[in-house]
Amino acid sequence: MKRTVALIAILIFALSACTAKQPGDARPSAEQALSSLTPAPVGEGMSPGDTAQSVDTAQSVDTALTGDAFAFTLENMPVIDGSTATIPLIGAVYAVLLGLPRSEADAMVSTSGTDNAFRQLVDGNADILLVYAPSPYSVSYARHQAVEMEMTPIGRDGLVFLVNQRNPVQTLTPEQIVSIYAGETRNWTEAGGSDAKIKAYQRPPRSGSQTMMDDLVMKGVPMMATESSYVIAEMGGLIEVIAAFDNAESSIGYNVYYFVSQMERNDKVRMLDVGGVSPSTESISDGSYPFVSDFYAVIRKNAPQGSPERILYEWMQSEGGQDLVRHEGYAAAAHPAERQ
């Protein structure tokens, strides 16, 4: 595994294995590191406050990153893999912990996608994941390889449903969405739209979006069989096909809120309300939007105490780590007392 040497930033954590800061170290504070981050853009259905950029954020992360602490370097930095929608968060982690300009930190990010990231962790090619929920295949693969994973929620996202801006439908109920994807509702007139056949696009079976679709929406109801051209491999490709003019009043598809609102915004695509609730960082955070799921930090259960990956894993749950999640425009994880 390629590791190069450079000593830069500080992460605080009250661990006995932490090493002391050396006199004369010239490392940037987290406030300086945060100021170098490119703020998460404001997307559709969001307000400027959703990005959680504030002096308080910088100060609280700075508090979590000063003092005698473990020093992350490019040599000892854990190999991070994850989902497409966590790419900005991984870049922010590198920027803050290594004191790098955001452009350099972002250039370090290499993710495999949700399903393959779990495989990389199990196979020992990644040390920690910032990732959406595993598919049944990923869970089975880990079990078959006799690898136990330890995972903790670090944020929340929602599964959103997309239509072309020219489609007059503004909202669907959860029951209508299930009916569409089960193949029972086939024309938009049955859902308050124009007289047009519904083109219902899907994601591949092992993708993070499809895992959310199965778990949150269909809940055991079989999805209709469809042609391969209606199964879109890439998250960005799903948005592009919905935006296409020839699909203007016909298409529907699904994706995760963060990717649509912050990473791949397209003014030809609109997110539907579900049950009358608009998807937003706020409605995802408080659970009022119907289709909400956690995303996670994941390590192998046998990762030693004091190892860089376990220190990072634990820090992502801390106030400083959660401030960084919010700084990047994600909905933060529920407080432990709120979890089921």
C-alpha positions as CSV (number, residue, x, y, z in Angstrom):
1,M,0.0,0.0,0.0
2,K,1.5,3.3,-1.1
3,R,2.3,5.6,1.9
4,T,4.5,8.7,1.5
5,V,6.0,10.8,4.3
6,A,4.9,14.2,5.4
7,L,4.1,15.5,8.9
8,I,1.3,17.9,9.3
9,A,-1.9,18.1,11.4
10,I,-3.2,17.2,14.8
11,L,-6.2,15.2,16.0
12,I,-7.1,15.2,19.7
13,F,-8.5,12.2,21.4
14,A,-8.1,11.1,25.0
15,L,-6.3,7.9,24.3
16,S,-3.5,6.6,26.3
17,A,-1.6,5.5,23.2
18,C,-1.5,9.1,21.8
19,T,2.0,10.5,21.1
20,A,3.0,13.9,22.5
21,K,3.3,16.9,20.2
22,Q,6.9,17.8,19.6
23,P,8.2,21.3,20.6
24,G,8.4,23.6,17.6
25,D,5.9,21.7,15.4
26,A,4.3,24.2,13.1
27,R,0.9,22.6,12.3
28,P,-2.1,24.5,11.3
29,S,-5.0,24.8,13.6
30,A,-8.3,23.2,12.7
31,E,-9.8,26.6,12.3
32,Q,-7.2,27.3,9.6
33,A,-7.9,23.9,8.1
34,L,-11.6,24.5,8.0
35,S,-11.1,27.9,6.5
36,S,-9.4,26.2,3.6
37,L,-12.3,23.9,2.9
38,T,-14.5,24.6,0.0
39,P,-18.0,25.1,1.6
40,A,-20.6,22.6,0.5
41,P,-22.9,24.3,-2.1
42,V,-26.5,25.0,-1.4
43,G,-28.7,22.8,-3.4
44,E,-32.4,22.5,-4.3
45,G,-34.6,22.4,-1.2
46,M,-31.8,23.7,1.0
47,S,-31.2,27.0,2.7
48,P,-27.8,28.6,3.4
49,G,-28.0,27.5,7.0
50,D,-28.0,23.9,5.9
51,T,-24.3,24.0,5.2
52,A,-23.6,24.6,9.0
53,Q,-20.8,27.0,8.3
54,S,-20.1,29.1,11.3
55,V,-17.4,30.3,13.7
56,D,-18.8,27.9,16.3
57,T,-18.1,25.0,13.9
58,A,-14.5,26.0,13.4
59,Q,-14.0,26.6,17.1
60,S,-15.5,23.3,18.2
61,V,-13.4,21.4,15.7
62,D,-10.4,23.4,16.7
63,T,-11.0,22.4,20.3
64,A,-11.1,18.7,19.2
65,L,-7.8,19.0,17.3
66,T,-5.5,20.8,19.7
67,G,-3.3,19.8,22.5
68,D,-1.1,16.7,22.9
69,A,-2.5,14.2,20.4
70,F,-1.9,11.6,17.9
71,A,-0.3,13.1,14.8
72,F,-1.7,12.0,11.5
73,T,0.8,12.1,8.6
74,L,0.6,10.9,5.0
75,E,2.7,7.9,6.1
76,N,0.3,6.7,8.9
77,M,-3.0,8.0,7.5
78,P,-5.4,5.1,7.2
79,V,-6.5,4.1,3.7
80,I,-10.1,5.5,3.4
81,D,-12.6,4.0,1.0
82,G,-16.3,4.7,0.7
83,S,-19.4,5.6,-1.3
84,T,-19.6,8.1,-4.1
85,A,-21.7,10.4,-1.9
86,T,-19.1,10.5,0.8
87,I,-16.3,11.7,-1.5
88,P,-16.6,15.3,-0.2
89,L,-16.5,14.1,3.4
90,I,-13.4,12.0,2.8
91,G,-11.7,15.0,1.2
92,A,-12.6,17.2,4.2
93,V,-11.1,14.6,6.6
94,Y,-7.8,14.6,4.7
95,A,-7.7,18.4,4.5
96,V,-8.3,18.8,8.3
97,L,-6.2,16.0,9.6
98,L,-3.3,16.5,7.3
99,G,-3.5,20.3,7.0
100,L,-3.7,20.2,3.2
101,P,-5.3,22.7,0.8
102,R,-8.7,21.3,-0.2
103,S,-7.6,20.8,-3.8
104,E,-4.7,18.6,-2.7
105,A,-6.9,16.7,-0.2
106,D,-9.6,16.0,-2.8
107,A,-7.0,14.7,-5.2
108,M,-6.1,12.0,-2.6
109,V,-9.6,10.6,-2.5
110,S,-10.2,7.3,-4.3
111,T,-13.5,5.5,-3.6
112,S,-14.8,2.1,-4.9
113,G,-18.5,2.7,-4.4
114,T,-20.5,1.2,-1.6
115,D,-20.4,-2.5,-2.4
116,N,-16.8,-2.6,-3.6
117,A,-15.7,-0.5,-0.6
118,F,-16.9,-3.2,1.8
119,R,-15.0,-5.8,-0.2
120,Q,-11.8,-3.7,-0.1
121,L,-12.1,-3.5,3.7
122,V,-12.7,-7.2,4.1
123,D,-9.8,-8.0,1.8
124,G,-7.5,-5.7,3.7
125,N,-7.0,-3.1,1.0
126,A,-8.8,-0.4,3.0
127,D,-8.5,0.5,6.7
128,I,-11.7,2.4,7.3
129,L,-14.8,3.2,5.3
130,L,-17.1,6.3,5.3
131,V,-19.9,4.5,3.5
132,Y,-23.6,3.9,3.1
133,A,-25.3,0.7,4.4
134,P,-24.0,-2.6,3.0
135,S,-25.9,-4.7,0.7
136,P,-26.8,-8.3,1.7
137,Y,-24.1,-9.4,-0.6
138,S,-21.5,-7.4,1.2
139,V,-22.6,-8.8,4.6
140,S,-22.5,-12.3,3.2
141,Y,-19.0,-11.7,1.7
142,A,-17.6,-10.6,5.0
143,R,-19.2,-13.5,6.8
144,H,-17.7,-15.9,4.2
145,Q,-14.3,-14.4,4.7
146,A,-14.7,-14.7,8.5
147,V,-14.2,-10.9,8.9
148,E,-16.2,-9.1,11.5
149,M,-16.9,-5.4,10.9
150,E,-17.5,-2.7,13.4
151,M,-19.7,0.2,12.2
152,T,-21.2,3.3,13.7
153,P,-23.5,5.9,12.3
154,I,-21.8,9.2,11.4
155,G,-24.5,10.9,9.3
156,R,-27.9,10.6,7.7
157,D,-29.1,10.8,4.1
158,G,-32.4,10.3,2.3
159,L,-33.5,8.4,-0.8
160,V,-35.1,10.9,-3.1
161,F,-37.2,10.4,-6.2
162,L,-36.5,12.5,-9.3
163,V,-38.6,13.6,-12.2
164,N,-37.9,16.0,-15.1
165,Q,-38.9,19.6,-14.5
166,R,-41.5,19.3,-17.2
167,N,-43.3,16.6,-15.3
168,P,-46.3,18.3,-13.5
169,V,-46.3,15.8,-10.6
170,Q,-45.0,17.4,-7.4
171,T,-45.6,14.7,-4.8
172,L,-46.2,11.0,-4.4
173,T,-47.2,8.9,-1.4
174,P,-44.9,6.0,-0.4
175,E,-47.7,3.7,-1.5
176,Q,-47.7,5.2,-5.0
177,I,-44.0,4.8,-5.3
178,V,-44.2,1.2,-4.4
179,S,-47.0,0.7,-6.9
180,I,-44.9,2.3,-9.7
181,Y,-41.8,0.2,-9.0
182,A,-43.9,-3.0,-8.5
183,G,-45.2,-2.4,-12.0
184,E,-48.8,-1.9,-10.9
185,T,-49.0,1.8,-11.8
186,R,-47.9,2.3,-15.4
187,N,-49.3,5.7,-16.5
188,W,-48.8,9.1,-14.9
189,T,-52.5,9.8,-15.1
190,E,-52.9,7.3,-12.2
191,A,-50.5,9.5,-10.1
192,G,-51.9,13.0,-11.0
193,G,-49.8,13.6,-14.1
194,S,-50.0,13.7,-17.9
195,D,-51.1,10.9,-20.1
196,A,-47.7,9.3,-20.5
197,K,-46.3,5.9,-19.9
198,I,-44.1,5.8,-16.7
199,K,-40.4,5.1,-17.4
200,A,-39.2,3.9,-14.0
201,Y,-35.4,3.8,-13.9
202,Q,-33.6,1.6,-11.3
203,R,-30.1,1.2,-9.9
204,P,-28.0,-1.9,-9.9
205,P,-28.8,-4.5,-7.2
206,R,-25.6,-4.0,-5.1
207,S,-25.5,-0.2,-5.2
208,G,-26.0,1.8,-2.1
209,S,-29.1,3.5,-3.6
210,Q,-30.7,0.1,-4.4
211,T,-30.0,-1.1,-0.9
212,M,-31.8,1.9,0.4
213,M,-34.7,1.4,-2.1
214,D,-35.1,-2.3,-1.0
215,D,-34.9,-1.5,2.8
216,L,-36.7,1.8,3.0
217,V,-39.3,1.7,0.2
218,M,-40.1,-1.7,-1.2
219,K,-39.7,-3.6,2.1
220,G,-40.0,-7.0,0.6
221,V,-42.3,-6.1,-2.3
222,P,-40.6,-7.4,-5.5
223,M,-39.6,-4.7,-8.0
224,M,-40.8,-5.2,-11.5
225,A,-38.4,-6.8,-14.0
226,T,-37.1,-4.3,-16.5
227,E,-34.8,-3.9,-19.5
228,S,-31.1,-3.4,-18.9
229,S,-31.4,0.1,-20.4
230,Y,-33.6,1.1,-17.4
231,V,-30.9,0.1,-14.9
232,I,-28.4,2.9,-14.6
233,A,-25.0,2.0,-13.2
234,E,-23.7,5.5,-12.3
235,M,-25.4,7.9,-9.9
236,G,-24.7,10.8,-12.2
237,G,-26.0,8.8,-15.2
238,L,-29.3,8.4,-13.4
239,I,-29.6,12.2,-13.1
240,E,-28.7,12.6,-16.8
241,V,-31.3,10.2,-18.1
242,I,-34.0,11.9,-16.0
243,A,-32.9,15.3,-17.3
244,A,-33.1,14.2,-21.0
245,F,-35.6,16.1,-23.0
246,D,-37.2,12.9,-24.5
247,N,-38.0,11.8,-21.0
248,A,-39.5,15.1,-20.0
249,E,-42.9,13.9,-18.8
250,S,-42.3,10.2,-18.5
251,S,-39.3,9.3,-16.3
252,I,-38.7,8.7,-12.6
253,G,-35.7,7.5,-10.8
254,Y,-34.1,7.5,-7.3
255,N,-30.8,8.7,-5.8
256,V,-29.5,9.9,-2.5
257,Y,-30.3,13.5,-1.4
258,Y,-26.7,14.6,-0.8
259,F,-25.5,13.6,-4.3
260,V,-28.5,15.3,-6.0
261,S,-28.5,18.5,-4.0
262,Q,-24.8,19.1,-3.5
263,M,-22.6,17.0,-5.9
264,E,-24.5,16.8,-9.2
265,R,-27.1,19.6,-9.3
266,N,-29.1,19.8,-12.5
267,D,-31.8,22.4,-13.1
268,K,-33.7,20.0,-15.4
269,V,-34.4,17.6,-12.6
270,R,-36.7,18.0,-9.6
271,M,-36.9,16.1,-6.4
272,L,-40.5,15.0,-5.5
273,D,-42.1,15.5,-2.1
274,V,-43.0,12.2,-0.5
275,G,-46.2,12.1,1.5
276,G,-46.2,15.9,1.3
277,V,-42.7,16.3,2.9
278,S,-39.9,17.9,0.9
279,P,-36.5,16.3,1.2
280,S,-34.0,18.6,2.9
281,T,-31.1,18.4,5.3
282,E,-33.6,19.4,8.0
283,S,-36.3,16.9,7.2
284,I,-33.6,14.2,6.9
285,S,-32.0,15.1,10.2
286,D,-35.3,15.1,12.1
287,G,-36.7,12.0,10.3
288,S,-39.8,13.8,9.0
289,Y,-38.9,12.8,5.5
290,P,-40.1,9.2,5.1
291,F,-37.0,7.5,3.5
292,V,-34.0,8.2,5.8
293,S,-31.0,6.0,6.5
294,D,-27.7,6.4,8.3
295,F,-24.3,6.2,6.7
296,Y,-21.4,4.9,8.6
297,A,-17.7,4.7,9.6
298,V,-16.7,1.1,9.4
299,I,-13.5,-0.7,10.4
300,R,-12.5,-4.3,11.0
301,K,-13.5,-5.3,14.5
302,N,-10.0,-6.5,15.3
303,A,-8.5,-3.1,14.6
304,P,-6.2,-2.5,17.6
305,Q,-6.8,0.2,20.2
306,G,-4.6,3.2,19.4
307,S,-4.3,2.2,15.7
308,P,-4.8,5.2,13.3
309,E,-8.0,3.7,11.8
310,R,-9.6,3.2,15.2
311,I,-8.6,6.7,16.4
312,L,-10.2,8.1,13.2
313,Y,-13.2,5.8,13.6
314,E,-13.8,7.1,17.2
315,W,-13.1,10.7,16.2
316,M,-15.8,10.6,13.5
317,Q,-18.3,10.0,16.3
318,S,-17.0,12.9,18.4
319,E,-18.2,16.5,18.5
320,G,-15.4,17.5,16.2
321,G,-16.1,14.8,13.7
322,Q,-19.8,15.5,13.7
323,D,-19.1,19.2,13.2
324,L,-17.0,18.3,10.1
325,V,-20.0,16.2,8.8
326,R,-22.3,19.2,9.2
327,H,-19.7,21.6,7.7
328,E,-19.8,19.5,4.5
329,G,-23.6,19.9,4.3
330,Y,-24.5,16.4,5.4
331,A,-27.2,15.7,8.0
332,A,-25.5,14.6,11.2
333,A,-26.1,11.3,12.8
334,A,-28.8,10.9,15.4
335,H,-27.8,11.1,19.0
336,P,-27.3,7.6,20.4
337,A,-30.3,8.0,22.6
338,E,-32.5,8.6,19.5
339,R,-31.3,5.4,17.7
340,Q,-33.5,2.4,17.6
